[in-house]
Amino acid sequence: MVLDCADLERAAAFWTAVLGYRCEAYRGGPYLALVPHGGQGMELLLQRTDDRKAGKNRVHLDLRTEDLDAEVSRVQAVGGVVLTPEPVVEGGWRWHVLADPDGNELCVLQPPQE
C-alpha cells in the first residue's frame, strides 16, 4: 500500500507509532518503506509528493480496537486529528474517522461486544 505525504519523516513518525511498524529502508527519492516489527504483514510505502490532498480518500486504513476512546486518544497523541465529533454507530460497530498529519483519513473502530 502506498500513502502520499508531504514530509517523509513526519509521516514515518506518525505511522510507525500508530501501527507499531519500523522504517525498513530508505528507498531513495521520494519513498520510505515501513514494515511490521516482526517482518510479517503488509508494507506501507510512504511517497513524498507536493500534491495536496483533495476530497475523501477512496482507500483508507481501519484500525480495530477493544477500547475506542483509548485508541483514539493514542492516535491523537501522535498527531492524529479526530474528524467525527461523535462516534459513528452502525450494526453494533462504533468508530471515529481521523486524519493523519497530511489529512489522509483512517478509521479507529470497535467491533460489536458479541
C-alpha positions as a LaTeX table, in Angstrom:
\begin{tabular}{lrrr}
\hline
Residue & $x$ (\AA) & $y$ (\AA) & $z$ (\AA) \\
\hline
Met1 & 0.00 & 0.00 & 0.00 \\
Val2 & 1.33 & 3.44 & $-0.90$ \\
Leu3 & 0.41 & 6.54 & 1.06 \\
Asp4 & 1.13 & 10.05 & $-0.23$ \\
Cys5 & 2.61 & 12.57 & 2.18 \\
Ala6 & 4.29 & 15.96 & 2.16 \\
Asp7 & 7.04 & 15.11 & 4.69 \\
Leu8 & 8.50 & 11.60 & 4.83 \\
Glu9 & 9.96 & 11.92 & 8.33 \\
Arg10 & 6.77 & 13.35 & 9.84 \\
Ala11 & 4.63 & 10.69 & 8.16 \\
Ala12 & 7.03 & 7.93 & 9.23 \\
Ala13 & 6.95 & 9.11 & 12.84 \\
Phe14 & 3.14 & 9.13 & 12.84 \\
Trp15 & 2.55 & 5.80 & 11.08 \\
Thr16 & 5.27 & 3.85 & 12.91 \\
Ala17 & 3.75 & 4.99 & 16.22 \\
Val18 & 0.18 & 4.23 & 15.15 \\
Leu19 & 0.87 & 0.84 & 13.53 \\
Gly20 & 3.83 & $-0.36$ & 15.59 \\
Tyr21 & 5.90 & $-0.56$ & 12.38 \\
Arg22 & 9.54 & 0.30 & 11.80 \\
Cys23 & 11.32 & 2.01 & 8.92 \\
Glu24 & 12.74 & $-0.76$ & 6.75 \\
Ala25 & 14.92 & 1.23 & 4.45 \\
Tyr26 & 15.09 & 4.47 & 2.60 \\
Arg27 & 14.20 & 3.57 & $-0.97$ \\
Gly28 & 15.74 & 6.73 & $-2.38$ \\
Gly29 & 13.95 & 9.62 & $-3.98$ \\
Pro30 & 10.52 & 10.24 & $-2.56$ \\
Tyr31 & 9.99 & 6.82 & $-0.90$ \\
Leu32 & 10.30 & 5.36 & 2.59 \\
Ala33 & 9.21 & 1.81 & 3.44 \\
Leu34 & 7.53 & 0.91 & 6.75 \\
Val35 & 7.12 & $-2.72$ & 7.78 \\
Pro36 & 5.81 & $-4.63$ & 10.81 \\
His37 & 8.46 & $-5.23$ & 13.51 \\
Gly38 & 8.16 & $-8.99$ & 13.07 \\
Gly39 & 8.57 & $-8.72$ & 9.31 \\
Gln40 & 5.25 & $-10.43$ & 8.53 \\
Gly41 & 2.47 & $-8.29$ & 7.14 \\
Met42 & 1.76 & $-5.51$ & 4.73 \\
Glu43 & 4.41 & $-2.98$ & 3.80 \\
Leu44 & 3.34 & 0.66 & 3.89 \\
Leu45 & 5.30 & 2.71 & 1.39 \\
Leu46 & 5.33 & 6.44 & 2.03 \\
Gln47 & 5.63 & 8.57 & $-1.07$ \\
Arg48 & 6.56 & 12.23 & $-0.77$ \\
Thr49 & 4.57 & 14.44 & $-3.09$ \\
Asp50 & 3.83 & 18.12 & $-3.43$ \\
Asp51 & 0.25 & 17.34 & $-4.45$ \\
Arg52 & $-2.30$ & 18.41 & $-1.87$ \\
Lys53 & $-4.99$ & 16.01 & $-0.76$ \\
Ala54 & $-8.36$ & 16.79 & $-2.33$ \\
Gly55 & $-11.60$ & 15.17 & $-1.20$ \\
Lys56 & $-12.25$ & 11.94 & 0.65 \\
Asn57 & $-9.76$ & 9.09 & 0.43 \\
Arg58 & $-11.01$ & 6.26 & $-1.78$ \\
Val59 & $-8.93$ & 3.78 & 0.27 \\
His60 & $-8.14$ & 4.09 & 3.97 \\
Leu61 & $-6.95$ & 2.01 & 6.91 \\
Asp62 & $-9.34$ & 0.69 & 9.56 \\
Leu63 & $-7.71$ & 0.04 & 12.94 \\
Arg64 & $-9.74$ & $-2.30$ & 15.16 \\
Thr65 & $-9.62$ & $-1.96$ & 18.93 \\
Glu66 & $-11.46$ & $-3.16$ & 22.01 \\
Asp67 & $-11.24$ & 0.32 & 23.61 \\
Leu68 & $-12.31$ & 3.01 & 21.15 \\
Asp69 & $-11.70$ & 6.02 & 23.39 \\
Ala70 & $-8.23$ & 4.89 & 24.46 \\
Glu71 & $-7.12$ & 4.12 & 20.90 \\
Val72 & $-8.47$ & 7.41 & 19.54 \\
Ser73 & $-6.59$ & 9.23 & 22.31 \\
Arg74 & $-3.41$ & 7.32 & 21.48 \\
Val75 & $-3.64$ & 8.22 & 17.78 \\
Gln76 & $-4.34$ & 11.86 & 18.68 \\
Ala77 & $-1.28$ & 11.91 & 20.95 \\
Val78 & 1.00 & 11.15 & 17.99 \\
Gly79 & $-0.58$ & 13.73 & 15.68 \\
Gly80 & $-3.92$ & 12.34 & 14.50 \\
Val81 & $-6.90$ & 14.66 & 14.22 \\
Val82 & $-10.43$ & 13.47 & 15.01 \\
Leu83 & $-12.85$ & 14.36 & 12.19 \\
Thr84 & $-16.08$ & 12.98 & 13.71 \\
Pro85 & $-17.46$ & 14.85 & 16.75 \\
Glu86 & $-19.23$ & 11.70 & 18.00 \\
Pro87 & $-18.58$ & 8.03 & 17.21 \\
Val88 & $-20.36$ & 6.67 & 14.15 \\
Val89 & $-22.56$ & 3.70 & 15.13 \\
Glu90 & $-23.68$ & 1.10 & 12.59 \\
Gly91 & $-24.61$ & $-2.56$ & 13.02 \\
Gly92 & $-23.11$ & $-2.67$ & 16.50 \\
Trp93 & $-19.79$ & $-1.24$ & 15.33 \\
Arg94 & $-18.58$ & 2.12 & 16.71 \\
Trp95 & $-15.85$ & 4.20 & 15.08 \\
His96 & $-14.25$ & 7.58 & 14.66 \\
Val97 & $-12.78$ & 8.96 & 11.47 \\
Leu98 & $-9.39$ & 10.58 & 11.99 \\
Ala99 & $-6.78$ & 12.17 & 9.76 \\
Asp100 & $-3.01$ & 11.78 & 9.74 \\
Pro101 & $-0.81$ & 14.91 & 9.62 \\
Asp102 & $-1.27$ & 15.04 & 5.82 \\
Gly103 & $-5.06$ & 14.82 & 6.01 \\
Asn104 & $-5.30$ & 11.15 & 4.94 \\
Glu105 & $-8.30$ & 9.54 & 6.63 \\
Leu106 & $-8.18$ & 6.46 & 8.82 \\
Cys107 & $-10.85$ & 4.89 & 11.00 \\
Val108 & $-10.48$ & 3.60 & 14.53 \\
Leu109 & $-13.27$ & 1.15 & 15.15 \\
Gln110 & $-14.59$ & $-1.05$ & 17.91 \\
Pro111 & $-16.42$ & $-4.25$ & 16.93 \\
Pro112 & $-19.72$ & $-5.27$ & 18.48 \\
Gln113 & $-19.50$ & $-6.62$ & 22.03 \\
Glu114 & $-20.63$ & $-10.13$ & 20.96 \\
\hline
\end{tabular}
